[in-house]
Amino acid sequence: MRYREPLQLEHQGRIVITVDIQSACLLLYPIHEWELIEAKLLKLSDTDKTQRSLKRMLLGYAHEVELDGNGRILLPPPLRQYANLDKRIMLVGQLNKFELWDEQAWLQQIDECQETIRSEELANNERLADFSL
C-alpha cells in the first residue's frame, strides 16, 4: 500500500480511528491530523446538547493504534460493529484522512454520490463553479 511508508515515517505509524457521524464508516487520522481535530473539539461547548453529542461520539469511539511491521492495524470490536465491518473492506483516501467502509456499504455510497452529482447543477454551486479535473 502506497500510504504505509509515509504513515510510518511522518507519523511514527500512529493513527487515531473514530466513527464518521454521518455515514456508517470509520475515519482514520494520522496522529498529527487528529491533534488538529482535538483542538477543534476542545473549542466546542459542553453545555450545548448537539456540540456535546458530537464530542461524545468522536472522542468516545476514538482509539489510537499503531501500524504493525506489515502496515496493518487491529480494529477494536466496537469500531468494527459501528461500521458493520466483516470480511471485505475498502480503505478510501480523503486527503488528510482515510475512510474505512464495508465493501457493500461503500458501493452503495458511490451510487448515492453519483446520483447526487448527476442531480446537482454543478455550475450553480459557488464552491464548485471553477472546479475542473
Secondary structure, 3 states (H helix, E strand, C coil): CCCHHHHHHHHCCEEEEEECCCCCCEEEEEHHHHHHHHHHHHCCCCCCHHHHHHHHHHHHHCEEEECCCCCCCCCCHHHHHHCCCCCCEEEEECCCCEEEEEHHHHHHHHHHHHHHHHHCCHHHCCCCCCCCC
